[in-house]
Amino acid sequence: MAEGTPLLKVTIDNITVEVPAGTTILNAARKIGGDVAPPAMCYYSKLEGSGGKCRTCLVEVSKGSEKDPRPMPKLVASCRTTVMDGMEVKNITSSKVIDARQGVVEFLLINHPLDCPICDQAGECDLQDLSYEHGKEASRYEFEKRTFHKINLGDKIQLHMTRCILCYRCVFAAEQLTQQREHGVLDRGEHAEIATYIEKNLQHDFIGNVIDVCPVGALTDKTFRFKNRVWFTKPVDAHRNCTKCCGEVRLWMRGDEVFRVTARRDEWGEVKEASNGKTGWICNECRFDKKHVSDWVIEKPTHINRHSVISQGHYEKLQKPQEFLPDLMHREPRLIMDIHNVSEVNRTNIDLSEIKGPAHSTDFNK
């Protein structure tokens, strides 16, 4: 940010933050973080022109600005609306937003199949998280869902259009990362679909990044399909000297076997910036061809949010919880039984963080 750039004050869910002029409401909310930040299925900060399509980031502007304090008459898309000085915004504190978001989720799930048990995106799917937090228990849609045949986009990517929500992220990624885009949105209305014109294959060194930007399981890695569930793998950060890309990736391992290679992601599910300051897009060679531990320099285990299902097989160093009983009882509690002497399961000398992959009974019987 250049010196002298004016900062605008915007209040979101009763929390005030200062941001430079031209910042969208969504990015201002992300600066606060947590539940204050609206969800986004189509917006991707690393892709120009994205946003304004899924309507999951709708917010209520209760005060336009200091100069014009009138509220905006309708809910606005926070990814496309810039802040103004003195603006007041309601996200999770607005009943209108919560009701509208439930309607958007119901609309997105009209044609989306409930095949999470067999979908490779299960466990890291943005639509799963969105429907869990903002969806309804049952669907009112009684008609047959639209279906498409699976399409092979080259020898490494498969398109399952039945799951697509038409967020356009893959179209923007292919257009901005490759010299020649060969796929896009064909037809209109309920017949609209992501497809390759006359079934051309996508052949480019960076086309594999369309898999990372897809928020659902519409674009999947054929080298990983049906090989493992994501929560059984352990993600680690690694790098290699690559002449095509930054070479900074995330390996999804089980034991010493590399099942999948993806770009590193930030807390918003977007590709992180690399150490060179550029967006950390990775090439097809790193993604599809380097599947051996010897190909990489492993740095550290990836930090996973403890609320994610992926964390169940990813142990981190745990600190011993603080004892609070003595403070409450004003004396030391009397131990009737020591569970470690009685139970055959508890092994205090075993460090879970040292176990490679998920823990099994054999790890405690050694």
Secondary structure as the mmCIF struct_conf table of DSSP 4:
data_model
#
loop_
_struct_conf.conf_type_id
_struct_conf.id
_struct_conf.beg_label_comp_id
_struct_conf.beg_label_asym_id
_struct_conf.beg_label_seq_id
_struct_conf.end_label_comp_id
_struct_conf.end_label_asym_id
_struct_conf.end_label_seq_id
TURN_TY1_P TURN_TY1_P1 GLU A 3 GLY A 4
HELX_LH_PP_P HELX_LH_PP_P1 THR A 5 PRO A 6
STRN STRN1 LEU A 7 ILE A 12
TURN_TY1_P TURN_TY1_P2 ASP A 13 ASN A 14
STRN STRN2 ILE A 15 PRO A 20
TURN_TY1_P TURN_TY1_P3 ALA A 21 GLY A 22
STRN STRN3 THR A 24 THR A 24
HELX_RH_AL_P HELX_RH_AL_P1 ILE A 25 ILE A 32
HELX_RH_3T_P HELX_RH_3T_P1 GLY A 34 VAL A 36
BEND BEND1 ALA A 37 ALA A 37
HELX_LH_PP_P HELX_LH_PP_P2 PRO A 38 PRO A 39
BEND BEND2 MET A 41 CYS A 42
TURN_TY1_P TURN_TY1_P4 SER A 45 LYS A 46
BEND BEND3 LEU A 47 LEU A 47
TURN_TY1_P TURN_TY1_P5 GLU A 48 GLY A 49
BEND BEND4 GLY A 52 CYS A 54
TURN_TY1_P TURN_TY1_P6 THR A 56 CYS A 57
STRN STRN4 LEU A 58 LYS A 63
BEND BEND5 GLU A 66 LYS A 67
HELX_LH_PP_P HELX_LH_PP_P3 ARG A 70 MET A 72
BEND BEND6 PRO A 73 LYS A 74
STRN STRN5 VAL A 76 ALA A 77
TURN_TY1_P TURN_TY1_P7 SER A 78 ARG A 80
STRN STRN6 THR A 82 THR A 82
TURN_TY1_P TURN_TY1_P8 ASP A 85 GLY A 86
STRN STRN7 MET A 87 LYS A 90
BEND BEND7 ASN A 91 ASN A 91
TURN_TY1_P TURN_TY1_P9 ILE A 92 THR A 93
HELX_RH_AL_P HELX_RH_AL_P2 SER A 95 LEU A 108
TURN_TY1_P TURN_TY1_P10 LEU A 109 LEU A 109
BEND BEND8 ILE A 110 ASN A 111
HELX_RH_3T_P HELX_RH_3T_P2 CYS A 116 ILE A 118
TURN_TY1_P TURN_TY1_P11 ASP A 120 GLY A 123
BEND BEND9 GLU A 124 GLU A 124
HELX_RH_AL_P HELX_RH_AL_P3 ASP A 126 HIS A 134
BEND BEND10 GLU A 137 ALA A 138
BEND BEND11 PHE A 143 PHE A 143
HELX_LH_PP_P HELX_LH_PP_P4 GLU A 144 ARG A 146
STRN STRN8 ILE A 151 LEU A 153
TURN_TY1_P TURN_TY1_P12 GLY A 154 LYS A 156
STRN STRN9 ILE A 157 LEU A 159
HELX_RH_3T_P HELX_RH_3T_P3 MET A 161 ARG A 163
HELX_RH_AL_P HELX_RH_AL_P4 ARG A 169 LEU A 177
BEND BEND12 THR A 178 GLN A 180
STRN STRN10 HIS A 183 LEU A 186
BEND BEND13 ASP A 187 ASP A 187
HELX_RH_3T_P HELX_RH_3T_P4 GLY A 189 HIS A 191
STRN STRN11 GLU A 193 THR A 196
HELX_RH_3T_P HELX_RH_3T_P5 TYR A 197 GLU A 199
TURN_TY1_P TURN_TY1_P13 ASP A 205 GLY A 208
HELX_RH_AL_P HELX_RH_AL_P5 ASN A 209 VAL A 213
BEND BEND14 PRO A 215 ALA A 218
STRN STRN12 LEU A 219 ASP A 221
TURN_TY1_P TURN_TY1_P14 LYS A 222 LYS A 227
HELX_RH_3T_P HELX_RH_3T_P6 VAL A 230 PHE A 232
BEND BEND15 THR A 233 THR A 233
STRN STRN13 LYS A 234 HIS A 239
BEND BEND16 THR A 243 CYS A 245
STRN STRN14 GLU A 248 ARG A 254
TURN_TY1_P TURN_TY1_P15 GLY A 255 ASP A 256
STRN STRN15 GLU A 257 ALA A 263
STRN STRN16 ARG A 265 ARG A 265
TURN_TY1_P TURN_TY1_P16 GLU A 267 TRP A 268
BEND BEND17 GLY A 269 GLU A 270
STRN STRN17 VAL A 271 VAL A 271
HELX_LH_PP_P HELX_LH_PP_P5 LYS A 272 LYS A 272
STRN STRN18 GLU A 273 GLU A 273
TURN_TY1_P TURN_TY1_P17 SER A 275 ASN A 276
BEND BEND18 GLY A 277 LYS A 278
STRN STRN19 THR A 279 THR A 279
HELX_RH_AL_P HELX_RH_AL_P6 ASN A 284 ASN A 284
HELX_RH_PI_P HELX_RH_PI_P1 GLU A 285 ASP A 289
BEND BEND19 HIS A 292 HIS A 292
HELX_RH_3T_P HELX_RH_3T_P7 VAL A 293 ASP A 295
BEND BEND20 TRP A 296 TRP A 296
STRN STRN20 VAL A 297 PRO A 301
HELX_LH_PP_P HELX_LH_PP_P6 THR A 302 HIS A 303
TURN_TY1_P TURN_TY1_P18 ARG A 306 HIS A 307
BEND BEND21 SER A 308 SER A 308
HELX_RH_3T_P HELX_RH_3T_P8 VAL A 309 GLY A 313
HELX_LH_PP_P HELX_LH_PP_P7 LYS A 317 GLU A 323
HELX_RH_AL_P HELX_RH_AL_P7 LEU A 325 MET A 329
TURN_TY1_P TURN_TY1_P19 HIS A 330 HIS A 330
BEND BEND22 ARG A 331 ARG A 331
HELX_LH_PP_P HELX_LH_PP_P8 GLU A 332 LEU A 335
BEND BEND23 ILE A 336 ILE A 336
HELX_RH_AL_P HELX_RH_AL_P8 ILE A 339 VAL A 342
BEND BEND24 GLU A 344 VAL A 345
TURN_TY1_P TURN_TY1_P20 THR A 348 ASN A 349
HELX_RH_3T_P HELX_RH_3T_P9 LEU A 352 GLU A 354
BEND BEND25 ILE A 355 PRO A 358
HELX_RH_AL_P HELX_RH_AL_P9 SER A 361 PHE A 364
#
